[in-house]
Amino acid sequence: MTARTLYEKVWDSHVIKNYEDGTSLLYIDRHLVQEVSSPQAFAGLAAEGRKFRRPDAHIAVADHAVPTTDRHLPLPEGLAARQVARLKDNCARFGIGYIGMNDARHGIVHVMGPELGFTLPGATLVCGDSHTSTHGAFGAIAFGIGASECECVFATQSLRQRKQKTMRVNLVGRLGDGVTVKDIILALIARIGTNGGVGYAIEYAGPVIGQLSMEARMTLCNMSIEAGSRVGMVAPDETTIAWVSGRPLAPAGALLDRAITYWKGLPSDTGAVFDREVDLDVSALAPQVSWGTNPGETASVTGLVPDPTVETDPVKRQKMERSLAYMNLKPGTPLEEIAIDRVFIGSCTNGRLEDLRIAASVVSGRKVADNVAAIVVPGSATVRLQAEAEGLDRVFRDAGFEWRDSGCSMCVAMNDDRLKPGERCASTSNRNFEGRQGLGGRTHLMSPAMAAAAAIAGHLIDIRKLETMH
């Protein structure tokens, strides 16, 4: 039999029918539903008089628009209240599971899904959100879909898709002090570009993967979309199996034994051919920060704001000039001298318990700079409760951070947490587009450790230098 990649194995096992135009009808195992992308899909289903093919294969939660404070109060009149109410009503009407804002299981879809065991190795999973690639960390084919595709999954539990080419990113070496998985993915995007993964399903492999927790692997796959890929994957291993086992919706007993046998056969075969191979030695990486208005515009924190005049490509030069104008940065400025106004620790990229533990270890015994307003937003209620049981909330509060309820929060300006025009934020989220965190807001992407250090210093800083601060 021809050697196959992880992506090819999962894809092949879900194909219902192949078409002459090169597309395939793919069976979809799991669908996460949220308030922003689903209203049109529910409306279309109702208009056609259709029913859900498999109500049990869908879970819904409101995460983008929900507030992260005063959750005990009714939502004020407005778009967010209407979106949340509509989602709850639609779920009741069609009989699918809904997790409310004050439910102990509430969270961002890409944090909550894995926590519940809804995300499984070897599965196909979709959601009306681009960062669905997160779930590929478990060896699933997971990707974001639009409203019409959402309706199709509701009605048929399938989607017509075109098979992607394959790319393997081989991670070798060992991470240095202060360097994390967020630095790996930012450095990779800076290297291959925000279009480098277009048309490819990316598999992250190499000896570094075995050193990474499931939380770190989710961060890696989460930002695959920022490299232009819809699909990022990591082959399941013992770390994966240990993390999934015992989750509320995961297989148990004899069924788990059968599932594990299947999961262990998923890793790419020796000799499997990828359409593209990229090697990255993480040993040489320094902590990364973004300076521009897309994740590809990233550099080592030890560097300088780049100079567009040295860029020979006129298109790239023009883009750099626009980015620097929006970010109000001058070429040649040391990145560590850039002062910040806000810090956001959270999101589906870095709002997990491991992320909060790392950030708390940085701020413990220190104080947030006078010029900085900083918030921590757990990615789920489960994360929040676990963090509070460990006393992490007290560490953050004592340092001067605000401690919030779960939700997408300041990652996306669709709720009350947003930047004011001109405010500059050290953010652990995944995007730094113009206006992403609020109209006129300026975002610098970085790891939780780096964001925590920036909060203490009042400016961007190499986390490795924090110990020398007085």
C-alpha positions, 0 to 999 in steps of 0.5 A: 500500500502507498505510504500516506500522510496523517492528513491523507489517512483522515481524509480518505476515511471520511470521503463519501463520494469523489467527483469529476471536478476533483472535489469530494463529499466529506463526512463531518463528525463534529460541528461547533456552533457559535453565535456570529456565524450560525443565524443565517444557517438556522434561518436557511434550515427553517425556510427549507423545512429541513431537520438536523441530520445528527443533532448529537454531533453539534454543540453550540456556545456564544463566545465572541459577543459575550461580556467578560464582566457582570455575567450575572446581569442580563445582557444590555439591549443590542447586537450581542444580546440578540445574537446570544438569544437567537442562538439559544432559541435556535438550539432549543428549536432544533434540539442541539446542545447549548452551553450558556454563558454561566454554565461551568463548561462555557468557553471559547469554542476552540478551548471548550471543545477539546476540554469536553472531549468533543474534539477527537483524533482522526475526526473531521470537525468544523466551525464557523470560525477560521481558528478551527484549525486549533483542533488539528492538534489532536490529529483531526482535520478541522477547518472553518466554514461559512454560513452556507456550509454551516447549513449544509452540515446541519442538514446533511452532516457532510461538505463538498471539499477539495483535498489540500496539498500537504506540507510538513514543518519539521521542528528540530532543536530545543527551545531556549529559556523564555522561548515558547511555542508562540514564538515558534509559530510567529517565527514560522509565519514570518519566514514563509509568509501569511500566504505560505500555507495557502492550499496546504494542510500543514503537519507539524512534526519533528522531535520538538513536537514530543516536547510540547503539551497538548495546550502548546500543540493547540497554539501551534495549530491555531495559528496555521490559518495565519500562514494561509492554511485552513488545516494544521495537524499534529499526529496523535501520540501518548500525550494526546491519548492521555489528554483525551482519556476521561473527558466527558464526551470522549470514548470510554471502556472498550470503545476507548480501547478500539479508538486508541488502536485507530488513533495509533495508526494515524501518524504519517507512514515512513516514506510518505511524500509531502508536497512541501517540506519546511525545516525550522531549528527552534534552538536559535529562536529568540522571543518574537513580537509583531511590529506590523499589521499581520502576523507575518510582520514579526521579528525577534524582540531583540531587533529593530523596527524594519526600514522599508527603504531597504525592501526592493519589492515595491509591493512589499515596501508599500505594505511595510510603509502602510503598516508602520504608519498605522502602528505609528512606528519609526524604522530603526526603533529598538522593539524593546523601546516601544511603550504600551498602554494595554495588555491582553492575556487570553484568546483561543490561542493562549487562554488555556491553563498552561498559558495562565500559569506561565504568565502568573509565574512572570508577574508573581511578586511584581506590579503592573506598570502605572501606564498600563491597563492589563486584563487576563481572560481565561479561555473557558470557565473550566480554565478559570475555575482551575486557575482560581483553585491554584490561586493564579487569580490572586497572583494576577490581581495582586500584580494589578491585572483584572481577572475576567470571565471566559470569552473571546474578549479583546481578541476581537472587537465584538464585545465590550473589551476593545482598544481605543483609537491609538492605544497600543496593546501587548496581546497573546491573541492571533491577529494584529490586523488594523482595527482587530482589537478596536478601531485604531487600536495597535496590536503587538502579538507575543507569548503569554510570558512576553505579554506579562513581562511587557505589563510589568515593564510598561513597554515591550521587553525581552522576557530573558531580561526581566530578572535584571530589572530594578 
